[in-house]
Amino acid sequence: MSPAPRRPALLWAISLAGAAIFLWLASRTVPLWPDVVHVPRPDLLALAVALHVPYSLARAVRLRWVLPPVSPSLLYGSGLVSFLVILVLPLRLGELSRPVLLARAGVPGLGLAEAIAAVAAERLLDGLLIVGMLFLGLALAGTVSAEFAGLVGTARQLGFYAGLGFAGLLAALAGLAFAPAGWLVRARGALAPLVGTRLADFCVHLAGALRPVFTSGRGLALVAASLVYWGLTVLQLWLVLRACGLPLGPGEAAAIVAVVGLSIQLPGGPAQVGSFQLGAALALRLFVDGPALRGPGATFGAAMYLLGLLGAGLLALPGLALLARDRRRRTSDPSPDPREPPTIDRISP
């Protein structure tokens, strides 16, 4: 077997092995599928399902404030399609899908470096907000499982170290964005023999793409849009909790969102199989005891997983239609949109 086919096979093998381990660990706490579906408030579940559309649109629109002006079709279409790709591919390899979709659109001033810079800033900001939700949720939680009260301290400690990691990476991007041009040119010369000229040039170009994210009001707008998105995330999860008969409050919902958000960063299987279930099981253990874990808890875990997976799959269809519409528009009128700047601030060699 040649090296090229071996690499994807190895990635899938690692992914599936991780999924199996995580599913086994999760099943020791919460059944992976409920014996009896427990939904005493189907009206709240229907509301949570309806909320998936504004939730997804709020998630997709956030990059508007850290990209050059792009058409709404490209902005929303790339987001809706990439959300499914991120779910389907193992080991979160789909994270590159949206930068590639944006860069291939041919928007002036929007290359792969600009798209990666925007998505990287968004993801690191998400990491910090998730850690903040963990601490805030645990502080506001009105009830903690008596059997697993000791897990609260462990969750806080893990959240603290995860926050340090995300903050360090965000600080590194900020340092790259604020680095003087002369330093970057010298760094490119030093990096080229080590990593190759193309990768060194890309790193310098990435620094130029990051600069407007950190030096203008666009970064603050991204923070505000992200707060709205995560607020909708917590609201949707809280509705599903209540629909499944789990009387938990917004504080507990925020903590569960945070634990699941951190767990899906683990190398689980495709469609987040294993990593999602493990995060949901660990989060529920913080607040739910005994029979409620095996009945309403199992229903909640299955409902949230299917809502995310099926919702992403269905919304990817209009996403593909929006991307096709953007391509047709650019084919029929190849002249640049006057609202689109010819370049974005970048470092010149």
C-alpha positions in Angstrom: 0.0 0.0 0.0 1.4 3.4 -1.0 1.9 6.1 1.7 -0.9 8.2 0.3 -3.7 5.7 0.9 -2.2 4.7 4.3 -2.6 8.1 5.9 -6.4 8.4 5.5 -6.7 4.8 6.6 -4.6 5.5 9.7 -6.7 8.6 10.6 -9.9 6.7 10.3 -8.6 3.9 12.4 -7.5 6.3 15.1 -10.9 8.0 14.9 -12.9 4.8 15.2 -10.7 3.5 18.0 -11.2 6.7 19.9 -15.0 6.6 19.3 -15.2 3.0 20.6 -13.3 3.9 23.8 -15.3 7.1 24.5 -18.6 5.3 23.8 -17.7 2.6 26.3 -16.7 5.1 28.9 -20.0 7.1 28.4 -22.1 4.0 28.5 -20.9 3.2 32.0 -22.7 6.4 33.2 -25.6 7.0 30.8 -27.1 4.5 28.4 -26.3 5.4 24.8 -29.9 5.0 23.8 -32.9 5.2 26.2 -34.9 2.0 26.9 -38.0 4.2 26.9 -38.1 7.7 25.3 -38.9 10.2 28.0 -40.3 13.5 26.7 -43.0 14.9 29.0 -42.8 18.3 27.3 -42.8 17.7 23.5 -43.8 21.4 23.0 -40.4 22.5 24.4 -38.6 19.9 22.2 -40.4 21.3 19.1 -39.3 24.8 20.2 -35.7 23.6 20.5 -35.9 22.1 17.0 -37.3 25.3 15.6 -34.5 27.2 17.3 -31.9 25.3 15.3 -32.4 27.5 12.3 -31.6 30.8 14.0 -28.9 29.1 16.0 -27.2 27.9 12.8 -27.5 31.3 11.1 -26.1 33.1 14.1 -23.1 30.6 14.0 -22.6 31.2 10.3 -22.8 35.0 10.3 -20.1 35.6 12.9 -17.3 35.7 10.3 -18.9 38.7 8.6 -17.1 41.0 10.9 -13.6 39.5 10.4 -13.6 39.0 6.6 -13.6 41.3 3.7 -17.2 42.0 2.5 -18.6 38.9 0.9 -22.0 38.1 -0.5 -24.6 36.7 2.0 -24.8 33.6 -0.2 -21.2 32.9 0.3 -21.2 33.8 4.0 -24.1 31.6 5.0 -23.6 28.9 2.4 -20.0 28.2 3.4 -21.0 28.1 7.0 -24.0 25.7 6.6 -22.0 23.3 4.4 -18.9 23.4 6.6 -20.9 22.6 9.8 -21.8 19.2 8.3 -18.3 18.6 7.0 -16.9 19.3 10.5 -19.3 16.8 11.9 -18.7 14.0 9.3 -14.9 14.0 9.0 -12.9 12.4 11.8 -10.5 14.1 14.2 -12.1 17.6 13.3 -10.3 17.5 10.0 -13.4 19.3 8.6 -12.3 22.6 10.3 -10.4 23.5 7.1 -13.5 23.2 5.0 -14.9 26.7 5.5 -11.5 28.5 4.8 -11.2 26.4 1.6 -14.8 27.2 0.5 -14.2 30.9 1.2 -10.8 31.1 -0.5 -12.1 29.3 -3.6 -14.8 31.8 -4.2 -12.3 34.3 -5.7 -13.3 37.3 -3.6 -10.6 40.0 -3.9 -8.6 40.2 -0.7 -9.9 36.9 0.6 -7.3 34.2 0.2 -6.7 31.1 2.2 -4.6 33.0 4.8 -7.3 35.5 5.4 -9.9 32.8 5.8 -7.8 30.7 8.1 -7.0 33.8 10.2 -10.7 34.6 10.6 -11.7 31.0 11.5 -8.7 30.6 13.9 -9.6 33.8 15.8 -13.3 32.6 15.9 -12.3 29.1 17.2 -10.0 30.4 19.9 -12.5 33.0 21.1 -15.0 30.1 21.3 -12.6 28.2 23.5 -12.3 31.1 25.9 -16.1 31.7 26.0 -16.7 28.0 26.6 -14.3 28.0 29.6 -16.1 31.2 30.9 -19.5 29.4 30.6 -18.1 26.5 32.6 -17.1 28.7 35.5 -20.2 30.8 35.3 -22.5 27.8 35.0 -21.0 26.0 38.0 -21.3 29.2 40.0 -25.0 29.7 39.1 -26.0 26.0 39.3 -28.7 25.6 41.9 -28.1 21.9 42.3 -25.2 19.5 42.2 -25.4 15.7 42.1 -24.7 14.5 45.7 -22.9 11.3 44.3 -20.6 13.2 42.1 -20.1 16.6 43.9 -16.4 16.0 43.8 -16.5 16.2 40.0 -17.2 19.9 40.3 -13.7 20.7 41.5 -12.2 18.5 38.7 -14.3 20.3 36.1 -13.2 23.7 37.3 -9.6 22.6 37.3 -9.8 21.2 33.8 -11.6 24.3 32.6 -8.9 26.5 34.1 -6.1 24.7 32.3 -8.1 24.6 29.0 -8.7 28.4 29.4 -4.9 28.9 29.8 -4.3 26.9 26.7 -6.9 28.9 24.6 -5.7 32.2 26.0 -2.1 31.3 25.2 -3.0 30.5 21.6 -5.0 33.6 21.2 -2.1 35.7 22.6 0.2 34.0 20.1 -2.1 35.1 17.2 -2.3 38.6 18.7 1.5 38.7 18.9 1.7 37.6 15.3 -0.8 40.3 14.3 1.0 43.1 16.1 4.6 42.1 15.0 6.4 44.8 13.0 6.8 44.1 9.3 10.5 44.1 9.5 10.5 41.3 12.2 8.2 39.2 10.0 10.4 39.6 7.0 13.4 38.5 9.0 11.4 35.6 10.5 10.4 34.5 7.0 14.1 34.3 6.1 14.8 32.2 9.1 11.8 29.9 8.7 12.3 29.2 5.0 15.2 26.8 5.3 13.4 24.9 8.1 9.8 24.6 6.7 10.2 25.6 3.1 9.6 28.9 1.3 5.9 28.4 0.6 5.0 27.7 4.3 7.2 30.6 5.5 5.5 32.9 3.0 2.1 31.7 4.2 3.0 32.4 7.9 4.0 35.9 7.0 0.8 36.4 5.0 -1.3 35.0 7.8 0.2 37.7 10.1 -1.1 40.4 7.7 -4.5 38.8 7.6 -4.7 38.7 11.4 -3.9 42.3 11.8 -7.3 43.8 11.1 -9.0 41.3 13.4 -7.0 42.5 16.4 -6.5 46.2 15.5 -10.1 47.3 14.6 -13.6 47.2 15.9 -14.2 44.0 13.9 -12.8 42.0 16.7 -15.2 43.4 19.2 -18.1 42.8 16.8 -17.0 39.1 16.6 -17.1 38.9 20.4 -20.6 40.4 20.5 -21.9 38.1 17.7 -20.3 35.1 19.5 -22.1 36.0 22.7 -25.4 35.9 20.9 -24.6 32.6 19.3 -23.6 30.9 22.6 -26.6 32.4 24.2 -28.8 30.6 21.7 -26.8 27.4 22.2 -27.5 27.5 26.0 -31.2 28.3 25.4 -31.6 25.4 23.0 -29.9 22.9 25.3 -32.0 24.1 28.3 -35.2 23.6 26.3 -34.2 20.0 25.5 -33.3 19.4 29.2 -36.8 20.6 30.2 -38.5 18.7 27.4 -36.9 15.5 28.7 -38.1 16.1 32.3 -34.7 17.3 33.7 -35.5 20.3 36.0 -32.2 22.1 35.6 -31.7 25.8 35.2 -29.8 28.1 32.8 -26.7 27.8 35.0 -26.6 24.0 34.7 -27.4 24.3 31.0 -24.4 26.6 30.5 -22.1 24.2 32.3 -23.3 21.3 30.2 -22.7 23.2 27.0 -19.2 24.0 28.2 -18.3 20.4 29.1 -19.7 19.0 25.9 -17.9 21.8 23.9 -14.6 20.8 25.5 -15.2 17.1 25.1 -15.8 17.3 21.3 -12.3 18.6 20.9 -11.1 15.1 21.7 -10.1 12.8 18.8 -13.5 11.0 18.6 -15.1 9.3 15.7 -16.8 10.7 12.6 -20.0 12.7 13.4 -18.4 13.3 16.9 -19.4 9.8 17.8 -18.0 9.0 21.2 -16.6 12.5 22.2 -20.2 14.0 22.3 -21.6 11.1 24.3 -18.7 11.2 26.8 -19.1 14.9 27.3 -22.9 14.7 27.8 -22.4 11.8 30.3 -19.8 13.7 32.3 -21.8 16.9 32.3 -25.0 15.1 33.4 -23.2 13.4 36.2 -22.5 16.8 37.7 -26.2 17.5 38.3 -28.3 14.4 37.9 -28.4 11.2 40.1 -29.5 7.6 39.7 -32.6 6.8 37.8 -32.8 10.2 36.1 -29.5 9.5 34.4 -30.8 6.3 32.9 -34.2 7.6 31.8 -34.5 11.4 31.1 -30.7 11.6 30.9 -30.3 9.0 28.2 -33.2 10.6 26.3 -31.5 14.1 26.6 -28.2 12.8 25.3 -29.8 11.0 22.3 -32.0 14.0 21.5 -29.2 16.6 21.6 -27.0 14.4 19.4 -29.6 13.7 16.8 -30.7 17.4 16.8 -27.2 18.5 16.0 -26.5 15.8 13.4 -29.8 15.9 11.5 -30.0 19.7 11.8 -26.5 20.1 10.2 -27.4 17.5 7.5 -30.7 19.2 6.5 -29.3 22.8 6.6 -26.3 21.8 4.4 -28.8 21.4 1.5 -29.7 25.1 1.4 -26.1 25.8 2.1 -25.1 24.1 -1.1 -27.8 26.0 -3.0 -26.5 29.3 -1.6 -22.9 28.4 -2.8 -24.2 27.5 -6.2 -26.1 30.8 -6.3 -22.9 32.7 -5.4 -21.0 30.9 -8.2 -23.6 31.7 -10.7 -23.5 35.4 -9.7 -19.8 35.6 -10.1 -19.8 33.7 -13.4 -22.4 36.0 -14.9 -20.7 39.2 -13.5 -17.0 38.5 -13.0 -16.2 42.1 -12.2 -15.3 42.8 -8.6 -18.1 43.9 -6.3 -17.5 47.7 -5.6 -18.1 47.0 -1.9 -15.2 44.5 -1.8 -11.7 46.1 -1.2 -9.0 45.0 -3.7 -6.8 43.8 -0.8 -6.9 43.3 2.9 -4.1 44.7 5.1 -1.2 42.4 4.7 2.5 42.3 5.1 4.5 43.1 2.0 7.9 41.4 1.6 
